[in-house]
Amino acid sequence: MTSLTTATTASHDALAAALSAAPEQGEDTLLPDSLLLGFDTETTGTYAGRDAIVSATLVLRDPKAGYAGDTVGEWIISPHRPMNPHASAVNGFTDEFLSEHGEEPQAAIARIVQLIETAQSKRIPLLAYNAPFDVRMLAGDLRRWKLGTLPDDLLVADPLVIDRAISKRSGKRNLSYTAEYYGVEPHGDFHDATADTTVAVDLIAPISALYPQVGHLTLAELMGWQRKAFVAWRDNFNTWLQRKGRQPIHDTWL
């Protein structure tokens, strides 16, 4: 093994051990008190099933320990399909780099899902900013390589959905703008899967502190609350689109 491969495998093993040792959380656990498994991907493009994951990160966060106590697993994956030039310009990955350094997708995707399932068995939410994108990209790779499916009842925390429900600010809602709004400093550059995952996890503490309705959310309430929040945002957004003479969206959440 190369030193990079050895270090990567060690990080995966450390994350597996940390998840195995993590306690099972109760349904009454409050979101700001909950362990979280942050998740982010970089991809060949934006179409689940056609495009593929090229980089992924899982970050296990214990809110009592904060960033210093994070356990991180990182993957670079050979997608066996070309990078979209627009995606490459954003995330910096090239076909040549991925071919040389990427892990085979069957093994990588299977390990990522295994770790997510361990967290889910302990009621540790999967946290992702704009979660449907990353979840659907992962599901697309599972279908492509005939590796099964994700659980139907994923427990997910999505800071984008939460923020849109409670913050009435105007302007952009991408990760960098939202982090700036809540005073979260990135640990690295945006559009790097690890940096983006950490920032997304970091958002839960200030959002929960500023908005009691978020701080008081239990894990039992989390999915229903977010689904209702997404529908309310979509209906309001469609009203705005129709006033502008534009077509409504029909997106769904999870």
Long-range contacts (C-beta under 8 A, 24 or more apart in sequence): 4-101, 8-74, 8-75, 8-76, 8-103, 11-72, 11-73, 11-74, 12-73, 12-111, 12-115, 14-71, 14-73, 15-58, 15-60, 15-71, 15-72, 15-73, 15-115, 16-114, 16-115, 16-118, 18-60, 18-71, 19-60, 19-115, 19-118, 19-119, 19-122, 19-124, 20-118, 22-60, 22-119, 22-122, 22-124, 23-122, 24-121, 24-122, 24-123, 25-122, 25-123, 25-124, 25-219, 26-123, 26-219, 27-123, 27-218, 27-219, 27-220, 28-218, 28-219, 28-220, 29-123, 29-218, 29-219, 30-215, 30-216, 30-217, 30-218, 31-125, 31-157, 31-204, 31-208, 31-214, 31-215, 31-217, 31-218, 31-219, 31-222, 32-63, 32-204, 32-205, 32-208, 32-209, 32-214, 32-215, 33-63, 34-63, 34-124, 34-125, 34-219, 35-60, 35-61, 35-62, 35-63, 35-122, 35-124, 36-60, 36-61, 36-63, 36-124, 36-125, 36-127, 36-157, 36-201, 36-204, 37-61, 37-115, 37-116, 37-119, 37-124, 37-125, 37-126, 37-127, 38-127, 38-128, 38-197, 38-198, 38-200, 38-201, 39-116, 39-126, 39-127, 39-128, 39-134, 39-197, 40-128, 40-129, 40-134, 40-193, 40-194, 40-196, 40-197, 40-200, 41-133, 41-134, 41-137, 41-138, 41-193, 42-87, 42-91, 42-93, 42-191, 42-192, 42-193, 43-79, 43-87, 43-91, 43-137, 44-79, 44-81, 44-82, 44-83, 44-84, 44-87, 45-83, 45-84, 45-86, 45-87, 46-84, 46-87, 46-133, 48-133, 48-136, 48-137, 48-139, 48-140, 49-140, 49-143, 49-144, 50-140, 51-79, 51-81, 51-84, 51-87, 51-137, 51-140, 52-77, 52-79, 52-80, 52-81, 52-105, 52-137, 52-140, 52-141, 52-144, 53-77, 53-79, 53-105, 53-109, 53-137, 53-138, 53-141, 54-78, 54-79, 54-83, 54-91, 54-93, 54-98, 54-102, 55-91, 55-93, 55-193, 56-108, 56-112, 56-138, 56-193, 57-193, 57-194, 57-196, 57-197, 58-112, 58-115, 58-116, 58-197, 59-194, 59-197, 59-198, 59-201, 60-119, 60-124, 61-201, 63-204, 63-205, 67-187, 67-198, 67-202, 70-198, 70-201, 72-194, 73-112, 73-115, 74-193, 74-194, 75-103, 75-108, 75-111, 75-112, 76-101, 76-102, 76-103, 77-102, 77-103, 77-104, 77-105, 77-108, 77-109, 78-102, 78-103, 78-104, 78-105, 79-105, 80-105, 90-191, 91-191, 91-192, 92-191, 105-141, 105-144, 105-145, 106-145, 106-147, 109-138, 109-141, 109-142, 109-145, 109-147, 110-147, 112-138, 113-138, 113-142, 113-147, 113-148, 113-150, 116-150, 117-151, 120-151, 120-154, 120-155, 123-155, 123-219, 124-155, 125-155, 125-156, 125-157, 125-219, 125-222, 126-154, 126-155, 126-156, 126-157, 127-156, 127-157, 127-158, 127-159, 127-200, 127-201, 127-204, 128-156, 128-158, 128-197, 128-200, 129-158, 129-159, 129-160, 129-175, 129-178, 129-196, 129-199, 129-200, 129-203, 130-158, 130-160, 131-156, 131-157, 131-158, 131-160, 131-161, 131-253, 131-254, 132-158, 132-251, 132-252, 132-253, 132-254, 135-254, 154-254, 155-219, 155-222, 155-223, 156-222, 156-223, 156-226, 156-254, 157-204, 157-222, 157-226, 158-226, 158-253, 158-254, 159-200, 159-203, 159-204, 159-207, 161-226, 161-229, 161-230, 161-233, 161-253, 162-207, 162-214, 162-226, 162-229, 163-203, 163-207, 164-229, 164-233, 165-226, 165-229, 165-232, 165-233, 166-207, 166-211, 166-213, 166-214, 167-211, 175-199, 175-200, 178-203, 179-203, 182-206, 182-207, 182-210, 223-254, 226-253, 226-254, 227-253, 227-254
